[in-house]
Amino acid sequence: MSSRLTVFWAVFRSAFLWAAALVFFVPLGLSVILLSLCGDSQKTRSLATWVCKLVVRLAGIRVRVEGEEHLSQVHSAVLVSNHINLFDGFVLYGHVPIPFIGVELDDHFNWPLYGWIIHRLGMIPISRTRPMQAKRSLEQARKTLDNGTSILIMPEGGRTLDGQMKPFKRGPFVLASEAGADIIPMVMIGAFAINRKGSLLIKPGRLILRIGEPLPFPSFSGLAADEIKDSVRQRMLELLQT
């Protein structure tokens, strides 16, 4: 196949996959919002989970989850994951088998439809540029943990540009330390080959969501946030290689 034809096929395939995902996402996303207004949080989450799985599948992404057994005894914990592309939230919300509330960049709440959905699902906005607002967001996340619901945070603070894991922010680890919560590392493998920041091209493929063993709070109690951060990042790098 010539290079020009290869490029044309990649663009055509991506346009088709985006269209297929959006055709279903828009009406189903509105259904999630309407159901949330009825006050049935369990049914709303179940529908949102199903919608996320469908969007991921329509985009040509086939997800395999490894390590689900590590979540079997989880009451509430800080879940941390790497961040690769626009589908990360759909993959995680659709395939992590325990309820959680995600911490999302505040700008995402301004996106049409998607922002309305994450607001109705109770996601917590956090700012990169306003430290006081970010502190209030982490306090809200701590209260969520205290109430028995896990929190998901992507500690890189943004999508990777080269496929390598970026340095971590301290916030998630301050949160876990102050809340006395376990930390569960997770990684997505294969996502960068499917889609990456700055590109709308989608290359259908397999993605592994690998869930690591929990780090129980007593194992890092008393450590500084930077020490916890470095330890968790190392564990996640190991998960990417195994």
N, C-alpha and C positions, 0 to 999 in steps of 0.2 A: 504494500500500500504506500503510495507517495506521501511525502510529508504534508503537502497541501490537503490531500484527502484525509490524512490522519487528523489534522487540525479541525477540518470541517466536521468529521465524525464526532470528535470530542466535544465540540461546541453544540452540535445537534443533540447528542445524547444528553449532555448536561441540561440543555434547555427543556428537553422532554421530561427529564427526571424532576427538575424544579417545578415544571408545570403540573406534573402528576401529584407531587407532594402538596403544592399549594391548593389545587382543586379540592383536595380532601381536607386540608388543614383549616381553611377558612370556615366552612360550615360547621365542622366538628369543633373548632376552637370557639365559635360562637355558642355552640351547645354547652361547652364546659362553663362558659361565663353564665349562661342562663341557669344551668343546674346549680351553680354556686350561689346564685341569688335565692334559690329555694332553701338554702341552709343545710343541705345534706352533704357534709364534708366528705364522708366516706365514699358516697357514690360519685362525687365530683372528682376525687382523687382517682378512683377506679377508671372513670371515663378518660381523664387526662393521661393516665398511664397507657391506656389502650391507644389513644390518639398519638402519643409520642412513638410508640412501637410501630404504628402504621406509617407515620411520616418517615421514620428511619428506613423502613422496608421499601417504601415507594421510592426513596432516594437511592435505592440499590445497595444499601448497607445491610449486611448480614452479621448479626451480633451473636457472639458466644460468650456466656458468662462463666468465669472460673472462680472458685473460692467462695461460693454462696454459703457454704457451711460455716464460714467465719462470722456470719451475721446471725446465726441461729439463736444465740443467747444474748443478743444485743438489746439493751433497754433503751438507752439513748447515748449517742456518741457523736464526736466530730468526725465526719467523713471528709477526706481530702482526696482530690483527684487532679491529674494533669489536665491541661487545657489546650486543645488543638484547633478546632474549627467550629463553625456555626451549629453543627449538629450535636455538639457535646451535651448540651442540656437535654435534648430529646433522648439521646442514648441513656443518660444517667437516670432521668425521671422515668423512662420506660422500662429500665432493666435492673435497677437496684431494688432488691426485693423487700425492702423495709420502708416504712413511711419516713420522710424527711422534709425539712424546709431548707430551701437553698438560699444562699446569700449571693445576690446578683448585683452587678454594676448598676448604679442608679440610672444611667442613660438608657438601659434596656427597658425601663418602665415607660419610656416615652415612645417606644416603637409601636406602630399600629397593630392592633390585635394581640400580638405576642405580649406586649407590655400590660394590656388589660388582663390577659390570662394569668400571668405570673403574679399580678396584684391580687386577683381573686383566689389564687392558690396559697396566698400568704407568704410569698417569697419576701426576703428582707433586702431592701436596697442599701448599697454601700457606696461611698464616694471615694474616688482616688485623690481628689484635690481638696476636700474639706475634712480635716482631721477630727473636728468635733462631731460632725455628722457620722463619720466612720466609727467613732467611739460609741455613739448612741446605738448604731446598728449592731455592734458587737454586744452591747448590753442587752438589746432585744434578743439576740441569738442566745445569750446565756440564760435568759428567762425561759426561752423555748426548750432548752436542754433541761432546765429544772422541772419543766412540766412533762418531761418524759418523751419528747420528740427529738430525733437526731437532726443535726445541722450539717449541710454539705457546703464546703467552701473549696474553691480552686485557688490554692495559695500562690500561684504564679502571678495572679492579678491581671492576666491577659493571655491571649493566644500566642503560642510559639510562632516564630517567623521562620525557623530553620528545622523544625522537627525535634530539636533538643529541648529538654526541660529547662525552663528559665529559673533564676534564683527565686526563692520563696519569700513572701512577706511574713512578718511576725504575728500578725493579727490572729490567725486561726489557732496558733499555739499558745498565745496569751489566753484566748478564750477557753481552750481545753484545760489549761492549768488552773484558771480561776474558777471554772465550773466543776472541776474534779471529774472530768469526763474522759472516757477512753478515746483513743484516736484510731481510726481505721483507714489505712492507706489503700488507694485504688489507682489503677492505671488503665488507660485505653491504649491499645496497641494496634497499629495499622491505620489509625484515623488520618494521619498526615498524608498518606498516599491517596486517600479518598477525596479529601478537600483540605485546603489550607487558607490561611488568612490572606486577603487580597485577591482571591480568585473565586469565581463562581463556577469553575469547572468541577464536575463530580466524576470521579472514576469509581464505578461500583466495585465493591470488594468486601472482604471479611474484616471484621473488627473484633478484637478480644477485649472484654472488660474483665480485668483480673483484680480480684479483691484479696488483699493481704490479711495476714493475721492481725488481730487487734493489738494495740499497745495499751495495756491496762494503765489506768492513772497512777497506781502505786509505783510503776516502773520508771516514771519520769517526774513524780512529785518532788518538788524541791529543786529541780533543774531550771536554769534560766530559759526563757523562751527561745533564744538563739540556739541553745544546745538541743532543745526538743526539735526545733525546725530542721537543724542539720541532720539529726538522727532519722527523722521521718523522710526527709528528702533522699537520704542514702537508701532507706528501705524501698522507696518507690523506684529508684534507679535499679535496684536489684530485681524488683518485680518486672521491670521492663526487659530484663535480660534472661530471666528463667523461663 
